[in-house]
Amino acid sequence: MLAGGLFKQVWKKLGHDEDAPDATDEDRTWQEVLLAATLQGAIFAGVKAAVDRAGAAGTRRLSGTWPG
């Protein structure tokens, strides 16, 4: 949910009033579709890494050992 909300905010700040396009949106350009997909992937990966890292750090604080 966090990544989805962050992506929507970033997409709007880039000057797009509409929702991000799907790959099958006929009225959107290749550039717009690929930009949205790349940006969305980067944001989701960044949020996932932050959550995973925070979880590992919390586990270390509680147990004294780094998971994995």
C-alpha positions as MATLAB code, in Angstrom:
seq = 'MLAGGLFKQVWKKLGHDEDAPDATDEDRTWQEVLLAATLQGAIFAGVKAAVDRAGAAGTRRLSGTWPG';
ca = [
       0.000    0.000    0.000;
       2.833    2.370    0.884;
       4.590    1.805   -2.424;
       1.352    2.214   -4.369;
       0.568    5.508   -2.695;
       4.103    6.772   -3.153;
       4.032    5.860   -6.832;
       0.751    7.737   -7.365;
       2.210   10.849   -5.725;
       5.379   10.701   -7.810;
       3.390   10.111  -11.002;
       1.278   13.203  -10.304;
       4.363   15.304   -9.486;
       5.766   14.378  -12.886;
       2.808   16.244  -14.366;
       0.412   13.417  -15.095;
      -3.152   14.131  -14.021;
      -4.428   10.682  -14.929;
      -3.677    7.332  -13.360;
      -0.588    5.559  -14.591;
      -1.154    3.623  -17.809;
      -1.406   -0.123  -18.101;
       0.622   -1.855  -20.785;
      -2.563   -2.468  -22.766;
      -3.882    1.115  -22.681;
      -4.296    1.809  -26.394;
      -4.409    5.593  -25.988;
      -1.066    5.848  -24.171;
       2.343    6.068  -25.827;
       5.118    3.485  -25.511;
       7.228    6.086  -23.707;
       4.537    6.791  -21.135;
       3.811    3.100  -20.491;
       7.492    2.178  -20.123;
       8.247    5.181  -17.919;
       5.372    4.306  -15.603;
       6.400    0.644  -15.400;
      10.053    1.487  -14.718;
       9.203    4.060  -12.081;
       6.688    1.778  -10.400;
       9.168   -1.106  -10.320;
      11.890    1.064   -8.814;
       9.599    2.421   -6.107;
       8.237   -1.019   -5.210;
      11.767   -2.474   -5.043;
      12.967    0.413   -2.882;
      10.094    0.105   -0.438;
      10.533   -3.675   -0.249;
      14.251   -3.278    0.463;
      13.544   -0.717    3.194;
      10.948   -2.968    4.848;
      13.210   -6.034    4.621;
      16.174   -4.106    6.025;
      14.121   -2.672    8.891;
      12.831   -6.161    9.706;
      16.352   -7.577    9.755;
      17.586   -4.751   11.978;
      14.652   -5.299   14.349;
      15.371   -9.016   14.493;
      19.002   -8.278   15.354;
      17.965   -5.886   18.113;
      15.625   -8.471   19.607;
      17.688  -11.635   19.152;
      21.261  -10.405   18.810;
      21.746  -12.145   15.476;
      21.302  -10.952   11.899;
      18.738  -13.077   10.022;
      19.662  -14.942    6.885;
];
